[in-house]
Amino acid sequence: MEAQDRRLLRILQGNGRISNQELAEAAGMSASACWRRVRALEEAGVIRRYAALVDTQKAGMDFHAIVHVSLTRHDHGHVDTFIDEVTGRPEVLDCFATTGEADYHLRVVCDDLAAYNAFLEGFLFRLPGIANVRTNLVLKDIKQETGIGL
């Protein structure tokens, strides 16, 4: 990736709604060259999508937790089912397969404790192959970024 591409990505990570003309000016290039480079980054999958960042508390979602999930065994059927089901849940903002004590770490946001309990009992505990679920409540957001350092 060229320096110009990195510059465009830095700007877009800060403001995904910037117009092509403003982006081109900020990056020091012509509007047509800027459009072509951004389009190429999108087609290559470097830019996966554009999204609005929502303040969870202001949106009334006051429950935030990191959930550590261990599977009973790494049976492909259980793993595939877990991944398919978790990726379809709106409460799960992130899911990471990890090394260490837990197999997966989820970042979960819900309206409140009752909604989280319903998520656990009505969904997570019912998935096949779940051995252990441990929840760490998020007390305060210290740093939460979406952009990568370029």
C-alpha positions as CSV (number, residue, x, y, z in Angstrom):
1,M,0.0,0.0,0.0
2,E,1.3,3.4,-1.0
3,A,1.7,6.4,1.3
4,Q,-1.2,8.1,-0.5
5,D,-3.5,5.2,0.2
6,R,-2.5,5.3,3.9
7,R,-3.2,9.1,4.0
8,L,-6.7,8.5,2.4
9,L,-7.4,5.8,5.0
10,R,-6.4,8.0,7.9
11,I,-8.7,10.7,6.8
12,L,-11.6,8.4,6.1
13,Q,-11.2,6.7,9.5
14,G,-11.7,10.1,11.1
15,N,-14.6,11.1,8.9
16,G,-16.3,8.5,6.7
17,R,-18.9,11.1,5.5
18,I,-16.3,13.4,4.0
19,S,-17.1,14.3,0.4
20,N,-14.7,13.1,-2.3
21,Q,-13.8,16.7,-3.1
22,E,-12.9,17.4,0.6
23,L,-11.0,14.1,0.8
24,A,-9.0,14.9,-2.3
25,E,-8.1,18.4,-1.0
26,A,-7.1,17.0,2.4
27,A,-5.0,14.4,0.8
28,G,-3.5,16.8,-1.7
29,M,-4.7,15.1,-4.9
30,S,-7.2,15.6,-7.7
31,A,-10.8,14.5,-7.1
32,S,-10.7,11.9,-9.9
33,A,-7.5,10.3,-8.7
34,C,-8.9,10.3,-5.1
35,W,-12.1,8.6,-6.3
36,R,-10.1,6.0,-8.2
37,R,-7.9,5.2,-5.2
38,V,-10.8,5.0,-2.8
39,R,-12.7,2.8,-5.2
40,A,-9.7,0.5,-5.5
41,L,-9.3,0.3,-1.7
42,E,-13.0,-0.7,-1.5
43,E,-12.8,-3.3,-4.3
44,A,-9.6,-4.8,-2.7
45,G,-11.5,-5.2,0.7
46,V,-9.1,-2.8,2.5
47,I,-12.2,-0.6,3.2
48,R,-14.7,-3.2,4.3
49,R,-17.7,-0.8,4.9
50,Y,-18.7,2.6,6.2
51,A,-20.7,2.9,9.5
52,A,-21.9,5.4,12.1
53,L,-20.4,5.1,15.5
54,V,-23.2,5.1,18.2
55,D,-22.7,6.0,21.8
56,T,-24.1,3.0,23.5
57,Q,-25.1,4.8,26.7
58,K,-26.8,7.6,24.9
59,A,-28.7,5.0,22.9
60,G,-29.9,3.5,26.2
61,M,-27.7,0.4,26.1
62,D,-26.2,0.5,29.6
63,F,-24.9,-3.1,29.9
64,H,-21.4,-3.7,28.5
65,A,-19.5,-6.9,29.1
66,I,-16.6,-9.0,27.9
67,V,-17.7,-12.6,27.8
68,H,-15.2,-15.5,27.8
69,V,-16.5,-18.7,26.3
70,S,-14.9,-22.1,26.4
71,L,-16.2,-25.0,24.3
72,T,-16.3,-28.6,25.6
73,R,-14.2,-29.8,22.7
74,H,-13.2,-28.4,19.4
75,D,-15.6,-30.5,17.3
76,H,-16.0,-28.8,13.9
77,G,-19.8,-29.0,14.2
78,H,-19.8,-27.1,17.6
79,V,-17.3,-24.6,16.4
80,D,-19.2,-23.9,13.1
81,T,-22.5,-23.7,15.0
82,F,-21.1,-21.3,17.6
83,I,-19.5,-19.0,15.0
84,D,-22.7,-19.0,12.8
85,E,-25.0,-18.3,15.7
86,V,-22.8,-15.6,17.4
87,T,-22.2,-13.7,14.2
88,G,-26.0,-13.3,13.8
89,R,-26.6,-11.8,17.3
90,P,-26.9,-8.0,17.5
91,E,-25.8,-8.0,21.1
92,V,-22.3,-9.3,20.1
93,L,-20.3,-6.4,18.8
94,D,-17.0,-8.4,18.6
95,C,-16.0,-12.0,18.7
96,F,-12.4,-13.1,18.8
97,A,-11.0,-16.7,18.7
98,T,-8.1,-16.6,21.1
99,T,-5.4,-18.7,22.8
100,G,-5.4,-19.1,26.5
101,E,-8.0,-20.0,29.0
102,A,-11.1,-19.2,26.9
103,D,-11.6,-20.2,23.3
104,Y,-13.6,-17.0,22.4
105,H,-14.0,-13.5,23.8
106,L,-17.1,-11.6,23.0
107,R,-17.9,-7.9,23.5
108,V,-21.6,-7.8,24.3
109,V,-23.8,-4.7,24.7
110,C,-27.4,-4.9,25.9
111,D,-30.0,-2.6,27.3
112,D,-29.6,-3.8,30.9
113,L,-28.8,-6.8,33.1
114,A,-32.2,-8.4,32.4
115,A,-31.5,-8.3,28.6
116,Y,-28.1,-9.8,29.2
117,N,-29.6,-12.6,31.3
118,A,-32.0,-13.3,28.5
119,F,-29.1,-13.4,26.1
120,L,-27.3,-15.9,28.3
121,E,-30.2,-18.2,29.1
122,G,-32.1,-17.9,25.9
123,F,-29.2,-18.1,23.5
124,L,-25.6,-18.7,24.7
125,F,-26.3,-21.5,27.2
126,R,-28.4,-23.3,24.6
127,L,-25.7,-23.6,22.1
128,P,-24.2,-27.1,21.7
129,G,-20.6,-27.6,23.0
130,I,-20.5,-24.7,25.5
131,A,-18.4,-25.7,28.5
132,N,-17.9,-22.5,30.4
133,V,-19.0,-18.9,30.2
134,R,-17.4,-16.2,32.3
135,T,-18.5,-12.6,32.3
136,N,-16.5,-9.5,33.1
137,L,-18.5,-6.3,33.4
138,V,-17.2,-3.2,31.8
139,L,-17.2,-0.5,34.4
140,K,-15.9,2.4,32.3
141,D,-14.7,2.8,28.7
142,I,-11.1,4.1,28.9
143,K,-10.2,3.8,25.2
144,Q,-12.4,2.5,22.4
145,E,-11.1,3.0,18.9
146,T,-12.3,1.8,15.5
147,G,-9.5,3.2,13.4
148,I,-6.1,1.4,13.0
149,G,-2.8,3.3,13.2
150,L,-1.6,4.0,9.7
